[in-house]
Amino acid sequence: MGKAAGGPVTVAASGGTLTAVRVVDADGGVLEGRTGTGGTRWTSDRKAVPGTSYTVEVTSRTADGKESTSRSSFATPAPGKVNKVTLAPGKNTTVGIAHPLSIVFDLPVTKKADVERQLKVTTSNGTEGSWGWVKDYSGRDRVDWRPREYWKPGTKVTLEADLDGTDSGGGWFVRDYRTGFTVGAAQVVKVDLDSHRLTLERDGRTVRTIPVSGGTPGGDKRSWRGTAVLMAKEGTINMNSETVGLGDAYDKDVDYSMRLTWSGMYAHAAPWNAAYFGKANHSSGCIGMSDEDASSFYASVNVGDPFEIKGRETKGTVAAGNGYGAWNFGWEQWKAKSALG
């Protein structure tokens, strides 16, 4: 009998054929399985999980038609380390057309292919997409599933992560995960830092244009370029430049804060920069606008909306793990980040 954690439970007939196999864990859960051709070997569909005891009841029939039933039990060793995950977006949420399905792991994942095989994404319209492994800004392993192109509005997405009993290489998973979300309106925010304008498009049509001021040219205060995804609408927050490596440049409460990267690039109200809106880039890296514009823009955008940022005086492209930077890769480049490619 095969009974190691991380692999299927297998039962072989000692003589004759198997007519029934029942494997039950300590909580009464049945481990489903199937008998192979010839009826001499049974294999469970799911893996045995660590730190669990199982009872096995086997009924077999000999060549002369006699049936007998035997019972046995076994226990798998407790896991040394347990790996857990953080899923985004949140369950039953509605998000913009650029939000990937994202999984951050508490412990390292060195067996990426084994983990990725347990992740099943289903969409309501057969959306083409791929997993890609990236290093999260926190330094942890992360895998994102993004469509080939932006989601179609109304798409329903579900994830079945059958990870229970899977060894990540840095720790065991001891539960499965389920989540799902819906894609909302087709909104794209285009930011041109050369003309100092932000444009909100809905269903391909411009609905408003806002004068803005981006990151100051010539140093660390430049903005990022490329496609960033609105991660969170954080409202009024304290921004301290020391937390993003800019010394004592600023320490202030900022209204209508919309997070675009983990490294601290936001779109927000910046009334202190009013003289520069639409004229020059003079911020510490964020995209600033007036209080009035920020208030209405904040109400209009949704978490998951893409911000397509361009400009000559920028400091580089948003990295894959610095927020949701998957859109800065071509489709073939992204697919190559799958462990199963």
N, C-alpha and C positions, 0 to 999 in steps of 0.2 A: 504493500500500500504506500503510495506517495502522499506525504503529509507535511511537507515543509511549508512554512509561511512564504508567501510570494509566488507560489506555484499552485496549479490545480490539485485537488484531491483525486487520486486514481485508485481504483479497486480492480484487481485481477481475479478471475475465477481460478480456484485451485484445481478444479476439475469440472468438466461440463460447461454450462453456460449460465450467465447471470440473468435472472428474471426480474429482480427488483433491487434497487439500491436507494437507501434513504440516509442522508447525512444531515444532522441537525446540530446547530451550535448551542452554546450554553443559554442563550436567550430564546431558544425555540425557533430560531430562523432556519429555514430549510435551504441547503446548498443544492441548487438544481444542477442537473447534469444529464449526460446521455451515454448510452451503451454503443460501442463501436460495432462495425461489421463483424459478424461472427459471434457476437454476444459474450465475448470472454473478457472484455475490459470496459470499465465505466470511468468517465472523466468529468469532473465538475466544470460548469461553465465559468464560474468565478474562482478567484484565487483563495486559498486559505489565508486568513489574516493572522497577524502575530498576536500573542497573548490571549488565545481563545481555545476553549476545549470543544471537541466535536464527538458526537456519538454516531457510530456507523452501524446500520442494520443492512445485512446482505442476504438476499434469498437467491439460491442457485439450484439448478436442475442438472442431475447427472444424465449420462447417456441412456440409462434404463428408465428415466422418467421420474426418479425420486427427487423430491424437493426438500431442502433443508435451509434453515435460517440461522445466521450467526450474528452476534453483536460484539462490538469492540468500541474502544474510545481512544482518543489521543489528544494531546494538547500541544500547541505551538508555543515557542518561547516568547516572552514579553519583548516588545520592541525596545531597543536601546535608546533610540531617539524617535520622537514623533514629529513628522512634518505637517504643517498646516498651511492653508492658503488664504489669500485675500482676493475676492472677486470684484471686478468692476465691469460694467456699471452695476448699480444696485438692483436687486430683484424687483421685478414688476415696475420698473421705471420706464419713462419715455425719454429718449436721447436724440441728439442731432445725428446727421448722416455720416459723420466721420468717427464716431466713438467705436474703438475696437472692443472686442471681448478680451479682457485682460486678467491674467492670473499671476499673482506675486506669491512666491514660496518663502516660508519662514526660514527653511534650511536649504543648503545647496542641493541642486539637482544635477547629478553627474550621469544618471541614466535617463537622459532626455527622451530617447526614443521609446523606452518602456513607459514613461509617463505620458508622452503624447499619444500613444496608442489607446490610452484609456479615456481620451477626451473626445466627445462626440458633439458636434455642433449641428443643429437642425434649424433651417429657416423656412418661413412660410412660402417662399417663392423660389427655392432652389438657388439661392445666391452663391456664386463662386467665391471662394475665399481660401485662406491658408493660415496655419499657425506659423509663427516666427519667434525664435528665442532671442531675447535681448537681456542686457544687464540693466536692471532698474536703477534709477538715480540713487536709491538707497544702498546699492551694491548687491542686492539680492537677485537671484535668478527670477526671470519673468518670461511668460509666454503669452503672446497676443494673437488673436485671430482677427484678421481684417479682410474685408471683401476686396476683390480686384479693383473695383471702383467704389465711390461713395455708395452707401446703402440707398435703396429706394425707400421713399417715405411709406410708412405702413408695414414694413417688414417686421415680422415677429421672429425673434431669435431665442433659441433655448440651448442650454449646455447641460449635458449629462457627463459628469466627471466621475467615472467608476473607479476611483482611486483606492478604495479600501483593499488592503493587502498588497499594495504596490510599494516596492522599495525604490526610493528616489536616489539612492546612493549616499545621501546625507541624512536620511531618516525615513521611517515608514509612515505611510498614510493609513489611518485607522478608521476612515469614514469616507463615504461618497459625498459629492456636492451636486446641487442642482440650482440653476438660476435661469432667468429669462428676462428679456426686455423688448420694448417696441421702439421702432424708429419713427421719429416725428417729422416735422416740416423740413423741406429741402432748403436750408439756409446756408449761405457761404459768406464769410466776412473776408473782404479783400483789403489788405493794408498796403498802400504804396508810400513808403517812407521818403521817396524822392520828391513826390508831389505833396506829401504831408496830408494825405486823405485816406479815410477809411470808408469803404462802401459795403453796405449790407444788401445782399441779393437774396431774394426769395423766389423759388421756382424759376430761376434764371433771369429775373427782372430786378433792376435796382429799385429798392424801396426807400433808401436814404443814403446821403453822403455826409460825412462828419469831418471837419478839420481836426487834425491831431498833431501831436509832437512826439516823436520817437526818441530812441537813445542817442545821446550826444556822440558825434563822430570822433574818431581818433584814439579810442582807448577801450577800457573795460566797460564803459557805460553804453556802448553800442547795443542795439537790439539784436535778437536772433532773427534770421530769415528762414524761409521755407514754410511748411505747413505745420502749425501748432493746432491743438484741439482744446476747446474750452473745457477745462477740467472741473471747475467748480465756480459757482457764484458765491463769493465769500462776504459780500456786503462791506461793512466798515471794519477794517482791520488795521493793526499797527504795523507799519513797515519800517524796519531798521536795517540800514545799509550794511551794518557789520555782519548780519546773518548771511549776506550774499557776497562777502569779501570785498566791500567797497569802503572800508574804514568808517569814518564818521560823516559821510556825505549827507545822510538824512536819518531822521527818527520822527515819524509823524503818523497820525491816524489818517487813513485814506478811505474815501467813500466809493461805493459801487465797484468794488474790486472783483475782477474776473480773472481767475488764475489760468495761465497758459502753459507754464512749465513749472517743474519742481524747483528749478534753480532761481525762481523768483520773478519771471517776466509776467506782468499783468497788463490788462487794459483797465483803466480806472479814471476817476475824476481827478484832475490835477489843476485846480484853479490858480495855483501859484505860477503856472507856466502859460497863463492866458495870452501873453504877448507873442508866443511862438506858435500857437495853434494855426495850422495851415501854412506856416511860413518857414519853420526851421525845426530841426531835431535837437531838443535841449533837455531831455530827461536822463534819468540814471539807468535806462534800459527798457522801461515800460512804455506803453502806448497811452498817452494822456489826452484828455479831452475836457471840455467844460462840464460843470455840474449839471447843467440842463441837458446837454447831449448825453452825458453818462447815465443819467437817470432813465431816459427813455430807451437808450440802447441796451442798458442792463435788463430792462423789462422785456425787450424784444428777443434777445438771444437765449439759446438753450445750451445746457451742458451737452457736449458732443458736437457742437457746431465747429467747422473748420475755420481757422484764421490763416489765409494764404498771404504771407508777408514777403514783400520784396523791397529791395533797396540796395544801393551801391555801398553805403557806409554801414554795413552790418558786420557782426563778428563771426559768422558761420551759420551753418544749418542746424536746426533743432535736432538733437540726438534722439535715437529711437526710444531710449529709456528716460529721457528728460521730459516727463509728461507722456503724451502719446504721439511720438514722432514717426510712426510707421509709414505715414504717407510721403515721407521724403525718400522712399526707396521705390525704384521701378518694380513692376509686378514680378519679373523674373528674379530680381535681387531679393525681394521679400520672400518668395517661395523657397529660395535657397537657404533661408534661415530656419526652415522646418528641419527637425531631426529625422524626418522620414522621407526627405526629398530624394 
